């Protein structure tokens, strides 16, 4: 499982010109799954995301978590995070989990995030989405579930 986390002042995702998810201060998560991902990967990642301290305290030090600042999460499924582009000019997606596997993982991951107390808005799995954001910092972190 791979997550690109961006700390944002605001973010939204639209499908066919209609906003389907929007947050103010918080995290935009671009989420990709691979063939070997399992439920324990979701649990690990949800705990990691919810506990990261990426917001500034009164001293300007990244020392506050999402819950401590009242932030939210916008979760966007993105299979292209597992694109292979080492050979040729067109990427392959051999390592990306197929939709039948990835869609339930995405739904379960969003539920796990909510179970940690996070407010979660989402994109629509399999849809062509437009993502708008105001990156705060910028702070962008790549997270991967531990190797199996």
MDTraj code that builds the backbone (N, CA, C; nanometers):
import mdtraj as md
import numpy as np

residues = "UNK UNK UNK UNK UNK UNK UNK UNK UNK UNK UNK UNK UNK UNK UNK UNK UNK UNK UNK UNK UNK UNK UNK UNK UNK UNK UNK UNK UNK UNK UNK UNK UNK UNK UNK UNK UNK UNK UNK UNK UNK UNK UNK UNK UNK UNK UNK UNK UNK UNK UNK UNK UNK UNK UNK UNK UNK UNK UNK UNK UNK UNK UNK UNK UNK UNK UNK UNK UNK UNK UNK UNK UNK UNK UNK UNK UNK UNK UNK UNK UNK UNK UNK UNK UNK UNK UNK UNK UNK UNK UNK UNK UNK UNK UNK UNK UNK UNK UNK UNK UNK UNK UNK UNK UNK UNK UNK UNK UNK UNK UNK UNK UNK UNK UNK UNK UNK UNK UNK UNK UNK UNK UNK UNK UNK UNK UNK UNK UNK UNK UNK UNK UNK UNK UNK UNK UNK UNK UNK UNK UNK UNK UNK UNK UNK UNK UNK UNK".split()
xyz = np.array([
    [0.0847, -0.1171, 0.0000],
    [0.0000, 0.0000, 0.0000],
    [0.0890, 0.1230, 0.0000],
    [0.0512, 0.2174, -0.0821],
    [0.1295, 0.3396, -0.0964],
    [0.0356, 0.4589, -0.0814],
    [0.0786, 0.5568, -0.0012],
    [-0.0003, 0.6777, 0.0202],
    [0.0901, 0.7988, 0.0022],
    [0.0462, 0.8914, -0.0808],
    [0.1105, 1.0211, -0.0897],
    [0.0250, 1.1147, -0.0055],
    [0.0826, 1.1639, 0.1034],
    [0.0117, 1.2511, 0.1965],
    [0.0582, 1.3935, 0.1729],
    [-0.0376, 1.4828, 0.1534],
    [-0.0065, 1.6242, 0.1400],
    [-0.0835, 1.7016, 0.2460],
    [-0.0119, 1.7814, 0.3221],
    [-0.0781, 1.8690, 0.4190],
    [-0.1378, 1.9848, 0.3402],
    [-0.2670, 2.0105, 0.3604],
    [-0.3360, 2.1106, 0.2796],
    [-0.4107, 2.2120, 0.3663],
    [-0.4271, 2.3298, 0.3095],
    [-0.5145, 2.4309, 0.3703],
    [-0.6593, 2.4021, 0.3307],
    [-0.6748, 2.3458, 0.2090],
    [-0.8049, 2.3028, 0.1593],
    [-0.7822, 2.2122, 0.0400],
    [-0.8785, 2.1253, 0.0145],
    [-0.8693, 2.0359, -0.1011],
    [-1.0102, 1.9908, -0.1379],
    [-1.0277, 1.9618, -0.2670],
    [-1.1559, 1.9098, -0.3139],
    [-1.1312, 1.8170, -0.4317],
    [-1.2286, 1.7308, -0.4555],
    [-1.2242, 1.6419, -0.5700],
    [-1.3591, 1.6501, -0.6401],
    [-1.3534, 1.6599, -0.7734],
    [-1.4746, 1.6721, -0.8543],
    [-1.4800, 1.5600, -0.9561],
    [-1.6029, 1.5192, -0.9879],
    [-1.6293, 1.4223, -1.0935],
    [-1.7357, 1.4829, -1.1836],
    [-1.7032, 1.4917, -1.3126],
    [-1.7941, 1.5497, -1.4116],
    [-1.8434, 1.6876, -1.3690],
    [-1.7524, 1.7694, -1.3162],
    [-1.7839, 1.9063, -1.2785],
    [-1.8564, 1.9227, -1.1468],
    [-1.8815, 1.8135, -1.0750],
    [-1.9530, 1.8190, -0.9472],
    [-1.8579, 1.7822, -0.8342],
    [-1.8503, 1.8665, -0.7312],
    [-1.7647, 1.8375, -0.6160],
    [-1.8245, 1.7207, -0.5387],
    [-1.7430, 1.6154, -0.5204],
    [-1.7896, 1.4964, -0.4477],
    [-1.7230, 1.4826, -0.3113],
    [-1.6171, 1.5582, -0.2883],
    [-1.5485, 1.5573, -0.1597],
    [-1.4728, 1.6861, -0.1404],
    [-1.4792, 1.7417, -0.0191],
    [-1.4113, 1.8684, 0.0087],
    [-1.3727, 1.8724, 0.1563],
    [-1.2534, 1.9253, 0.1830],
    [-1.2098, 1.9476, 0.3206],
    [-1.1445, 2.0838, 0.3311],
    [-1.1359, 2.1315, 0.4525],
    [-1.0545, 2.2486, 0.4841],
    [-0.9190, 2.1954, 0.5300],
    [-0.8643, 2.2474, 0.6329],
    [-0.7325, 2.2086, 0.6826],
    [-0.7248, 2.0582, 0.7085],
    [-0.6162, 1.9968, 0.6611],
    [-0.5999, 1.8543, 0.6858],
    [-0.5023, 1.7895, 0.5894],
    [-0.5363, 1.6654, 0.5518],
    [-0.4509, 1.5868, 0.4628],
    [-0.5273, 1.5463, 0.3377],
    [-0.4615, 1.5615, 0.2244],
    [-0.5055, 1.4988, 0.1008],
    [-0.4244, 1.3711, 0.0884],
    [-0.4919, 1.2572, 0.0780],
    [-0.4250, 1.1286, 0.0620],
    [-0.4524, 1.0736, -0.0763],
    [-0.3475, 1.0496, -0.1531],
    [-0.3568, 0.9765, -0.2792],
    [-0.3176, 0.8338, -0.2455],
    [-0.4062, 0.7381, -0.2727],
    [-0.3923, 0.6027, -0.2179],
    [-0.3867, 0.4993, -0.3292],
    [-0.2815, 0.4171, -0.3278],
    [-0.2677, 0.3091, -0.4246],
    [-0.2480, 0.1758, -0.3549],
    [-0.2994, 0.0715, -0.4176],
    [-0.2883, -0.0638, -0.3632],
    [-0.2172, -0.1533, -0.4629],
    [-0.1433, -0.2484, -0.4090],
    [-0.0761, -0.3471, -0.4911],
    [-0.1392, -0.4837, -0.4660],
    [-0.1022, -0.5810, -0.5488],
    [-0.1629, -0.7145, -0.5438],
    [-0.1512, -0.7832, -0.4089],
    [-0.0470, -0.7539, -0.3335],
    [-0.0226, -0.8262, -0.2085],
    [-0.0782, -0.7564, -0.0842],
    [-0.1467, -0.6440, -0.1007],
    [-0.1981, -0.5718, 0.0160],
    [-0.3100, -0.6493, 0.0845],
    [-0.3085, -0.6397, 0.2189],
    [-0.4063, -0.7098, 0.3012],
    [-0.4604, -0.6156, 0.4079],
    [-0.5565, -0.6626, 0.4847],
    [-0.6226, -0.5804, 0.5856],
    [-0.5239, -0.5241, 0.6869],
    [-0.4222, -0.6009, 0.7265],
    [-0.3268, -0.5483, 0.8249],
    [-0.2495, -0.4282, 0.7702],
    [-0.2334, -0.4185, 0.6381],
    [-0.1706, -0.3005, 0.5783],
    [-0.2586, -0.1777, 0.6000],
    [-0.3895, -0.1968, 0.5887],
    [-0.4841, -0.0867, 0.6073],
    [-0.4805, -0.0371, 0.7515],
    [-0.4783, -0.1318, 0.8445],
    [-0.4742, -0.0963, 0.9864],
    [-0.3479, -0.0165, 1.0187],
    [-0.2344, -0.0650, 0.9698],
    [-0.1070, 0.0016, 0.9948],
    [-0.1090, 0.1438, 0.9385],
    [-0.1556, 0.1574, 0.8132],
    [-0.1543, 0.2877, 0.7462],
    [-0.2513, 0.3849, 0.8124],
    [-0.3688, 0.3391, 0.8508],
    [-0.4660, 0.4276, 0.9161],
    [-0.4093, 0.4796, 1.0478],
    [-0.3458, 0.3923, 1.1245],
    [-0.2848, 0.4343, 1.2508],
    [-0.1719, 0.5334, 1.2249],
    [-0.0899, 0.5065, 1.1249],
    [0.0227, 0.5941, 1.0935],
    [-0.0265, 0.7332, 1.0528],
    [-0.1214, 0.7393, 0.9603],
    [-0.1726, 0.8679, 0.9114],
    [-0.2354, 0.9475, 1.0257],
    [-0.3164, 0.8829, 1.1056],
    [-0.3888, 0.9550, 1.2101],
    [-0.2977, 1.0054, 1.3212],
    [-0.1822, 0.9437, 1.3396],
    [-0.0933, 0.9813, 1.4500],
    [0.0231, 1.0717, 1.4088],
    [0.0456, 1.0872, 1.2796],
    [0.1566, 1.1723, 1.2371],
    [0.1395, 1.3138, 1.2921],
    [0.2499, 1.3725, 1.3308],
    [0.2480, 1.5091, 1.3833],
    [0.3097, 1.6014, 1.2783],
    [0.2238, 1.6577, 1.1937],
    [0.2710, 1.7366, 1.0808],
    [0.2234, 1.8817, 1.0834],
    [0.1558, 1.9202, 1.1905],
    [0.1063, 2.0576, 1.2004],
    [0.1869, 2.1337, 1.3047],
    [0.2060, 2.2613, 1.2786],
    [0.2900, 2.3448, 1.3641],
    [0.2243, 2.3736, 1.4987],
    [0.3059, 2.3666, 1.6037],
    [0.2607, 2.4099, 1.7358],
    [0.2875, 2.5600, 1.7482],
    [0.2694, 2.6158, 1.8678],
    [0.2869, 2.7599, 1.8878],
    [0.4308, 2.8057, 1.8639],
    [0.5257, 2.7118, 1.8632],
    [0.6662, 2.7459, 1.8368],
    [0.7039, 2.7294, 1.6902],
    [0.6077, 2.6892, 1.6070],
    [0.6359, 2.6696, 1.4661],
    [0.6980, 2.5348, 1.4345],
    [0.6974, 2.4437, 1.5305],
    [0.7546, 2.3105, 1.5126],
    [0.6435, 2.2119, 1.4774],
    [0.6685, 2.1247, 1.3790],
    [0.5693, 2.0225, 1.3439],
    [0.5566, 1.9271, 1.4623],
    [0.4510, 1.9469, 1.5404],
    [0.4379, 1.8732, 1.6644],
    [0.2933, 1.8358, 1.6958],
    [0.1986, 1.8740, 1.6075],
    [0.0571, 1.8484, 1.6334],
    [-0.0004, 1.7517, 1.5301],
    [-0.0882, 1.6651, 1.5782],
    [-0.1526, 1.5676, 1.4889],
    [-0.2779, 1.6270, 1.4261],
    [-0.3348, 1.5540, 1.3350],
    [-0.4566, 1.5942, 1.2662],
    [-0.5693, 1.6218, 1.3652],
    [-0.5881, 1.5336, 1.4618],
    [-0.6967, 1.5517, 1.5583],
    [-0.6730, 1.6732, 1.6472],
    [-0.5475, 1.7023, 1.6769],
    [-0.5163, 1.8159, 1.7634],
    [-0.5450, 1.9504, 1.6984],
    [-0.5504, 1.9536, 1.5648],
    [-0.5815, 2.0791, 1.4948],
    [-0.7226, 2.0780, 1.4371],
    [-0.7982, 1.9705, 1.4626],
    [-0.9352, 1.9617, 1.4102],
    [-0.9397, 1.9462, 1.2599],
    [-0.8403, 1.8786, 1.2033],
    [-0.8320, 1.8619, 1.0582],
    [-0.9120, 1.7442, 1.0064],
    [-0.9212, 1.7361, 0.8746],
    [-0.9948, 1.6300, 0.8047],
    [-0.9059, 1.5657, 0.7000],
    [-0.9577, 1.4585, 0.6416],
    [-0.8858, 1.3859, 0.5367],
    [-0.9708, 1.3817, 0.4113],
    [-0.9069, 1.4067, 0.2969],
    [-0.9680, 1.3808, 0.1669],
    [-0.8921, 1.2639, 0.1067],
    [-0.9579, 1.1482, 0.0940],
    [-0.8956, 1.0250, 0.0447],
    [-0.9331, 1.0047, -0.1020],
    [-0.8308, 0.9904, -0.1860],
    [-0.8515, 0.9765, -0.3298],
    [-0.7803, 0.8502, -0.3785],
    [-0.8552, 0.7546, -0.4343],
    [-0.7908, 0.6343, -0.4864],
    [-0.7119, 0.6682, -0.6129],
    [-0.5897, 0.6121, -0.6239],
    [-0.5060, 0.6438, -0.7394],
    [-0.4171, 0.5248, -0.7741],
    [-0.4647, 0.4407, -0.8651],
    [-0.3904, 0.3207, -0.9020],
    [-0.2581, 0.3528, -0.9690],
    [-0.2429, 0.4720, -1.0251],
    [-0.1193, 0.5065, -1.0950],
    [0.0006, 0.5191, -1.0002],
    [-0.0221, 0.5146, -0.8695],
    [0.0904, 0.5165, -0.7758],
    [0.1765, 0.3911, -0.7889],
    [0.1220, 0.2875, -0.8509],
    [0.1990, 0.1651, -0.8744],
    [0.2350, 0.1476, -1.0217],
    [0.2433, 0.2577, -1.0932],
    [0.2859, 0.2509, -1.2330],
    [0.4336, 0.2124, -1.2407],
    [0.4662, 0.1275, -1.3364],
    [0.6047, 0.0933, -1.3638],
    [0.6480, 0.1676, -1.4889],
    [0.7502, 0.2509, -1.4763],
    [0.7940, 0.3305, -1.5908],
    [0.9434, 0.3138, -1.6179],
    [1.0008, 0.2020, -1.5719],
    [1.1438, 0.1807, -1.5900],
    [1.1791, 0.1495, -1.7350],
    [1.0881, 0.0827, -1.8050],
    [1.1153, 0.0438, -1.9435],
    [1.0152, 0.1119, -2.0353],
    [1.0621, 0.1493, -2.1521],
    [0.9738, 0.2072, -2.2518],
    [0.9246, 0.3458, -2.2148],
    [0.8240, 0.3907, -2.2915],
    [0.7716, 0.5252, -2.2709],
    [0.6298, 0.5263, -2.2174],
    [0.5669, 0.4116, -2.2128],
    [0.4315, 0.4032, -2.1591],
    [0.4348, 0.3179, -2.0334],
    [0.3803, 0.3690, -1.9224],
    [0.3873, 0.2924, -1.7974],
    [0.3001, 0.1677, -1.8019],
    [0.3421, 0.0687, -1.7222],
    [0.2577, -0.0494, -1.7025],
    [0.2010, -0.0425, -1.5616],
    [0.0975, -0.1186, -1.5371],
    [0.0319, -0.1169, -1.4065],
    [0.0224, -0.2578, -1.3492],
    [0.1246, -0.3381, -1.3777],
    [0.1280, -0.4778, -1.3356],
    [0.1220, -0.4902, -1.1839],
    [0.1869, -0.4000, -1.1113],
    [0.1907, -0.4091, -0.9654],
    [0.0653, -0.3533, -0.8984],
    [-0.0161, -0.2783, -0.9721],
    [-0.1380, -0.2211, -0.9145],
    [-0.2426, -0.3298, -0.8954],
    [-0.3108, -0.3254, -0.7827],
    [-0.4187, -0.4215, -0.7576],
    [-0.5322, -0.3970, -0.8566],
    [-0.5958, -0.5041, -0.9074],
    [-0.7081, -0.4860, -0.9982],
    [-0.8261, -0.4213, -0.9245],
    [-0.9156, -0.3557, -0.9974],
    [-1.0276, -0.2852, -0.9335],
    [-1.1089, -0.3712, -0.8364],
    [-1.1329, -0.4962, -0.8699],
    [-1.2110, -0.5838, -0.7826],
    [-1.1465, -0.6068, -0.6475],
    [-1.0157, -0.5960, -0.6409],
    [-0.9429, -0.6088, -0.5143],
    [-0.9249, -0.4727, -0.4481],
    [-0.8916, -0.3707, -0.5277],
    [-0.8574, -0.2396, -0.4730],
    [-0.9787, -0.1634, -0.4187],
    [-1.0939, -0.1745, -0.4835],
    [-1.2118, -0.0981, -0.4387],
    [-1.2514, -0.1327, -0.2952],
    [-1.2643, -0.2619, -0.2597],
    [-1.2979, -0.2917, -0.1205],
    [-1.1876, -0.2508, -0.0223],
    [-1.0614, -0.2569, -0.0655],
    [-0.9520, -0.2122, 0.0210],
    [-0.9632, -0.0619, 0.0481],
    [-0.9958, 0.0138, -0.0556],
    [-1.0116, 0.1582, -0.0403],
    [-1.1253, 0.1897, 0.0572],
    [-1.2388, 0.1245, 0.0388],
    [-1.3532, 0.1479, 0.1284],
    [-1.3175, 0.1126, 0.2730],
    [-1.2533, -0.0001, 0.2909],
    [-1.2158, -0.0443, 0.4260],
    [-1.1140, 0.0511, 0.4876],
    [-1.0197, 0.0997, 0.4077],
    [-0.9208, 0.1937, 0.4586],
    [-0.9881, 0.3225, 0.5060],
    [-1.0831, 0.3717, 0.4301],
    [-1.1551, 0.4928, 0.4708],
    [-1.2314, 0.4690, 0.6008],
    [-1.2884, 0.3510, 0.6159],
    [-1.3568, 0.3162, 0.7416],
    [-1.2571, 0.3120, 0.8580],
    [-1.1383, 0.2551, 0.8331],
    [-1.0357, 0.2491, 0.9370],
    [-0.9934, 0.3901, 0.9793],
    [-0.9801, 0.4806, 0.8819],
    [-0.9462, 0.6188, 0.9152],
    [-1.0548, 0.6808, 1.0029],
    [-1.1805, 0.6571, 0.9670],
    [-1.2916, 0.7098, 1.0468],
    [-1.2903, 0.6497, 1.1870],
    [-1.2536, 0.5228, 1.1980],
    [-1.2474, 0.4572, 1.3290],
    [-1.1408, 0.5172, 1.4194],
    [-1.0416, 0.5842, 1.3610],
    [-0.9392, 0.6512, 1.4420],
    [-0.9862, 0.7889, 1.4879],
    [-1.1065, 0.8279, 1.4459],
    [-1.1620, 0.9571, 1.4843],
    [-1.1473, 1.0653, 1.3798],
    [-1.0935, 1.0307, 1.2639],
    [-1.0747, 1.1293, 1.1579],
    [-1.2035, 1.1493, 1.0774],
    [-1.2312, 1.2750, 1.0417],
    [-1.3386, 1.3050, 0.9468],
    [-1.2827, 1.2803, 0.8073],
    [-1.3540, 1.2020, 0.7257],
    [-1.3017, 1.1599, 0.5961],
    [-1.4013, 1.1908, 0.4847],
    [-1.3538, 1.2624, 0.3829],
    [-1.4267, 1.2807, 0.2573],
    [-1.3505, 1.2000, 0.1530],
    [-1.4179, 1.1578, 0.0461],
    [-1.3513, 1.0718, -0.0528],
    [-1.3822, 1.1138, -0.1957],
    [-1.2946, 1.0662, -0.2828],
    [-1.3229, 1.0675, -0.4241],
    [-1.4068, 0.9449, -0.4568],
    [-1.4284, 0.9208, -0.5849],
    [-1.5088, 0.8069, -0.6289],
    [-1.4184, 0.7077, -0.6989],
    [-1.4141, 0.5861, -0.6472],
    [-1.3270, 0.4832, -0.7037],
    [-1.3627, 0.4591, -0.8502],
    [-1.2621, 0.4583, -0.9360],
    [-1.2790, 0.4283, -1.0771],
    [-1.3245, 0.5450, -1.1632],
    [-1.3575, 0.6579, -1.1021],
    [-1.4029, 0.7744, -1.1783],
    [-1.2833, 0.8573, -1.2236],
    [-1.3043, 0.9341, -1.3292],
    [-1.2058, 1.0338, -1.3701],
    [-1.2277, 1.1546, -1.2794],
    [-1.1280, 1.1880, -1.1997],
    [-1.1435, 1.2928, -1.0984],
    [-1.0510, 1.4100, -1.1248],
    [-1.0963, 1.5266, -1.0833],
    [-1.0133, 1.6460, -1.0802],
    [-0.9905, 1.6811, -0.9341],
    [-0.8641, 1.6897, -0.8965],
    [-0.8293, 1.7184, -0.7576],
    [-0.7710, 1.8593, -0.7512],
    [-0.8262, 1.9394, -0.6609],
    [-0.7789, 2.0752, -0.6392],
    [-0.7306, 2.0843, -0.4950],
    [-0.6159, 2.1509, -0.4764],
    [-0.5630, 2.1622, -0.3416],
    [-0.4783, 2.2859, -0.3263],
    [-0.4682, 2.3275, -0.2023],
    [-0.3732, 2.4306, -0.1634],
    [-0.2798, 2.3636, -0.0649],
    [-0.1616, 2.3224, -0.1150],
    [-0.0636, 2.2526, -0.0324],
    [-0.0097, 2.3502, 0.0712],
    [-0.0003, 2.3060, 0.1941],
    [0.0423, 2.3901, 0.3059],
    [0.1851, 2.3557, 0.3429],
    [0.2783, 2.4412, 0.3068],
    [0.4177, 2.4205, 0.3433],
    [0.5143, 2.4469, 0.2284],
    [0.5209, 2.3662, 0.1294],
    [0.4491, 2.2400, 0.1112],
    [0.5048, 2.1284, 0.1999],
    [0.4143, 2.0440, 0.2437],
    [0.4506, 1.9230, 0.3161],
    [0.3907, 1.8064, 0.2397],
    [0.4765, 1.7212, 0.1855],
    [0.4340, 1.6035, 0.1103],
    [0.5194, 1.4855, 0.1564],
    [0.4532, 1.3778, 0.1960],
    [0.5241, 1.2611, 0.2493],
    [0.4747, 1.1353, 0.1791],
    [0.5671, 1.0498, 0.1393],
    [0.5334, 0.9197, 0.0804],
    [0.5381, 0.8155, 0.1899],
    [0.4261, 0.7456, 0.2074],
    [0.4164, 0.6377, 0.3070],
    [0.3938, 0.5050, 0.2357],
    [0.4620, 0.4017, 0.2814],
    [0.4402, 0.2671, 0.2277],
    [0.4230, 0.1716, 0.3430],
    [0.3313, 0.0766, 0.3247],
    [0.3124, -0.0238, 0.4295],
    [0.4397, -0.1071, 0.4405],
    [0.4673, -0.1616, 0.5598],
    [0.5906, -0.2364, 0.5797],
    [0.5992, -0.3566, 0.4849],
    [0.7197, -0.3932, 0.4433],
    [0.7351, -0.5101, 0.3561],
    [0.6828, -0.6363, 0.4234],
    [0.6337, -0.7261, 0.3413],
    [0.5780, -0.8519, 0.3944],
    [0.6838, -0.9582, 0.3989],
])
top = md.Topology()
chain = top.add_chain()
for i, resn in enumerate(residues, 1):
    res = top.add_residue(resn, chain, resSeq=i)
    for name in ("N", "CA", "C"):
        top.add_atom(name, md.element.get_by_symbol(name[0]), res)
traj = md.Trajectory(xyz[None], top)
